[in-house]
Amino acid sequence: PAGDAAVITGACDKDPQCGGGMCCAVSIWVKSIRICTPMGKVGDTCHPLTRKVPFLGRRMHHTCPCMPGLACLRTSFNRFICLARK
């Protein structure tokens, strides 16, 4: 019956469709869609190759870059988090 499907809000294709402090990242649940996702705050997991906002192409990662003033830094072998720039 109708109503069983999850409703995806904030679906997007590119960054300019999202509000400030957000980017259009791949959904963690459904790889074929992109959703407006908040940019990383201190302590959030990040990906070192994530492109800056606004990126006018289609993102391939499910994380956004860190907020301005933060850097995506390696904390262990395979883990990167947003931290204040030195």
C-alpha positions in Angstrom: 0.0 0.0 0.0 1.0 3.6 -0.4 2.8 5.1 2.5 5.2 2.3 3.0 8.1 4.0 1.2 10.4 6.3 3.2 10.0 9.9 2.4 13.3 11.5 1.5 13.4 15.2 2.3 16.1 17.6 1.1 16.9 15.6 -2.1 19.3 17.5 -4.3 21.7 17.2 -7.2 24.2 19.9 -6.6 25.3 22.1 -3.6 23.6 25.4 -4.7 20.2 23.6 -4.1 21.0 23.3 -0.4 21.0 26.0 2.3 24.0 27.6 4.0 26.3 25.3 5.9 25.2 22.3 3.9 26.3 20.4 0.8 24.6 17.9 -1.5 26.1 14.6 -0.4 25.4 10.9 -1.3 22.8 9.4 1.0 24.3 6.8 3.4 21.2 4.7 3.0 20.4 4.9 -0.7 23.6 5.4 -2.8 21.6 6.5 -5.9 20.3 9.7 -4.3 21.9 12.8 -2.9 20.6 14.8 0.0 21.4 18.1 1.6 23.8 17.3 4.5 25.3 19.6 7.1 28.9 20.5 6.8 31.3 18.9 9.4 31.6 20.4 12.8 34.4 19.8 15.3 34.7 16.1 16.0 32.6 15.0 13.0 34.0 12.3 10.7 35.2 13.7 7.3 36.8 12.6 4.1 40.1 14.3 3.1 39.2 14.3 -0.6 35.8 16.0 -0.2 35.6 19.0 -2.4 35.0 22.5 -1.1 31.5 24.1 -1.0 30.1 25.1 -3.4 31.1 22.2 -5.7 29.1 22.4 -8.9 29.6 18.8 -9.9 28.1 15.7 -8.4 29.6 14.6 -5.1 30.7 11.0 -4.6 31.1 10.9 -0.8 28.4 10.9 1.9 30.2 13.5 4.0 30.4 17.2 3.4 33.6 19.2 3.9 34.3 20.6 7.3 32.9 24.1 8.2 35.1 27.1 7.3 38.0 27.4 9.7 38.1 23.6 10.3 40.4 21.1 8.6 39.9 17.4 8.0 42.7 15.8 9.9 43.9 12.2 10.3 43.5 11.0 13.9 44.4 7.3 13.2 45.2 5.0 10.3 41.8 5.2 8.6 40.0 7.9 10.5 39.7 11.6 9.7 37.8 14.2 11.8 37.1 17.9 11.5 39.4 19.9 13.9 40.3 23.6 14.3 43.1 24.6 12.0 46.4 25.2 13.8 
